[in-house]
Amino acid sequence: MNAEARVATGNASHYIKVLCNHFSRKVTAQFDATQGNVQFPYGLCQLSGDAETLLLQVQADDAQQLEQLKDVVGGHLEKFARRGEVITVVWQDIP
């Protein structure tokens, strides 16, 4: 099962770094300035970005794990938003 969210931001590289660094304290995470991968026990999150957009893609084996991934990744991104930047993550399930 898969889902993705496209977040309009000029700070995609910053958020990739912050999220991957944060998650790497408990799970395997790898990243560079334009992309990252985080392997959770319940699924995978791939992050990529350019000058205008941060793309979050999550993949899990079942609906419950997918919802958990969306909650964890989206919730952390919204919490880590830079001052003055409001981030709302809207997920789209991919059939």
N, C-alpha and C positions, 0 to 999 in steps of 0.2 A: 504494500500500500504506500502511496506517495502523496505528498502535498508540497506546495511551494507558496512563497510570499515574496512580492516585490515591494521593497520599501524605498521611497524617494528620499535620498539623502546625498549630500555632497561629502559625507564622511564614511563611505563604505569601508575603506581600508582601515580606518580607526576601529570601526565596530568589529571587523573580522579579527583584528589583533586582540581587542579586549575580550570578545567572547571566547576565542580559542584559548587565550591565556587563562581565563577564568575556569573554563571547563577542564583544562589540562591538569588541574589540581587533583581531579578525581578520575578522569578517563583519558584515553589517548586522543590527542589533538595535534594536528599539523597545519601550518599556515605560512603564507607569504603575504605580500602587500595586496594581492588581488584575489586570493582564494584561500579557503580553509576546509578542513574535514575534521569532524568530531565523531568518534565512535562511542556511542553510549551502549550500555548493556541491552537496551531495548530498541536500538536502531541507529541510523546514520544521519548526520546532518552535514550538508555541503553548503558552503557559503562562497559567493563570488560577488565582485563588485566592479563598478566603473565610476566615472566622475559624477554620475547622477543617480545610480540605483544600487541597492544591496539586494541580492537575490539569495533567499534561503530555500533550500530544498531538503526535505526530510523523507526518510524511507524506513518503514517498519514492517514486521510480519503480520500484524493484526491491527484492527481499529483502535483497541485500547492503547497499544504501544504508540501508535501514530498520534493519538490525542495527547499522550504524555509528552512526546517529543515536541509537539506544537506548543504546549503549555510552557515547557521548560525553556526552549529556545526563544520563543516570542516574548515570554515574560521577562527573561533576562535582558533581551535587547531593549525592551521598553524601559526597564529600570536603569540601564546604562546610558540612556539618551543624554547627549551633551546639554549643558545649560542653554536654554532658549530654543532647543529643538524638541518638538513633540513627535514621538514615533508611535504609530499604531500599526501593529502587525495584523494583516488580514490574510488568512490562509485560504488557498484554493486547493481542494482535493483533486488529484489527478487520477482518472480511471485507469 
